[in-house]
Amino acid sequence: MLIVIASRFARVRPTYGRLASGLVLKEVGGLFQTLYLVCERLGLAACALGGGSPDALFSQLTRSTALDEPIVGELMLGPRE
């Protein structure tokens, strides 16, 4: 299973200004850490990806633009073998 995480920076930027992108990426890191721990407990394999899914395809599926809702993280989950 592929989990794709996107962010709407426009919602974060008014409150946090220039810190918005860094804070979003830190939140993604915390989410990945939690997902890795849950997968370990459930006996699943997890792997974080970088650039694994094309922005154009994701934008088409979500009916948004890559600038409005960019992909900030991707994680694959599957059985451990």
LINNOR-V794209 format. One record per residue. N is the residue number from 0. PSI is psi in whole degrees, -180 to 180 (999 if undefined). NEAR is the number of other C-alpha atoms within 8 Angstrom. Layout:
{{N/PSI/NEAR} {N/PSI/NEAR}}
This chain:
{{0/140/5} {1/126/7} {2/121/8} {3/128/9} {4/126/9} {5/162/9} {6/148/9} {7/91/9} {8/-29/11} {9/-28/7} {10/-26/7} {11/-35/10} {12/-41/11} {13/-33/7} {14/-43/6} {15/-6/8} {16/-128/8} {17/-18/6} {18/-7/8} {19/-50/11} {20/-40/8} {21/-40/7} {22/-39/8} {23/-44/10} {24/-34/9} {25/-38/8} {26/-39/8} {27/-41/11} {28/-42/8} {29/-39/8} {30/-43/8} {31/-43/10} {32/-45/8} {33/-43/8} {34/-38/9} {35/-44/9} {36/-42/8} {37/-43/8} {38/-40/12} {39/-44/9} {40/-35/7} {41/-3/6} {42/27/8} {43/161/11} {44/140/10} {45/145/11} {46/121/7} {47/141/9} {48/161/9} {49/114/6} {50/31/6} {51/-24/6} {52/138/7} {53/137/7} {54/-38/9} {55/-44/7} {56/-44/8} {57/-42/9} {58/-39/12} {59/-42/9} {60/-36/6} {61/-3/6} {62/44/6} {63/-177/8} {64/159/9} {65/-25/10} {66/-32/5} {67/-39/9} {68/77/12} {69/155/11} {70/129/11} {71/-7/10} {72/150/11} {73/137/15} {74/131/12} {75/139/11} {76/146/12} {77/179/8} {78/148/7} {79/126/6} {80/999/2}}
